[in-house]
Amino acid sequence: MLTALSVPVAALLPLVGGVLGPLRWMLVPSIVLCLVGVVWLLVAVMSLSPSAVLRGVALALMFAPMIATPLCAMQASQALVLQARGVSRSAVVTRNEAHHGKSTTYDCTVRYDGSAAPAPGAISCGADDRVGERVQVVRDPAGLVDPEFDWQVRAARADIAFAVMSEIVLILSSVLAVAVGAVIHIVARRRAATSYHTSGDAQTAQLRRSSAG
């Protein structure tokens, strides 16, 4: 019972971890929360799903939102911090570096107007950002989060919507899997009890016939 009640709590941890992720001193707690939430959720749902088919379906439904929820939450959290605290500065893209892995990501180096040297660090960007392109960079003066281009900050509403939708799907799919598992378990117990009583009644009737004979 406690395991079933813990499922929604476990499903919330990736969201909380994603929200904390952009805060530089909270990176390690963020990763820990996400990992604990994912492992906890998987163990709880798998242990409460008596059918291999149900476990497979639950895992398929939960896989995408488990990944999307923390990622979207990180993007939304960073953009919201920059909206609240950020300062916009004009800059020029001096380099766009591609990183190839399971997916291709891009990091841009910029030089702020009035500065002779490129700014330290890199900004997450896209393949369409070209060297020499003029951009607006929003940065937190205290360095609470990494800087972003202004169009990324303006996209915070979409990131929030995706994070919330992913979290809702994650909670619903995990709770539904647990509920279906509970129904299967209850039905199996009732069938076993019915079979036991039927067998007992049959044995009693046979004994009575033997005694009568």
Secondary structure, 3 states (H helix, E strand, C coil): CHHHHHHHHHHHHHHHHHHHCCCHHHHHHHHHHHHHHHHHHHHHHHHCCCCHHHHHHHHHHHHHHHHHHHHHHHHHHHHHHHHHHCEEEEEEEEEEEEEECCCEEEEEEEEECCCCCCCCCCEEECCCCCCCCEEEEEECCCCCCCCEEHHHHHCHHHHHHHHHHHHHHHHHHHHHHHHHHHHHHHHHHHHHHHHHHHHHHHHHHHHHHHHHC
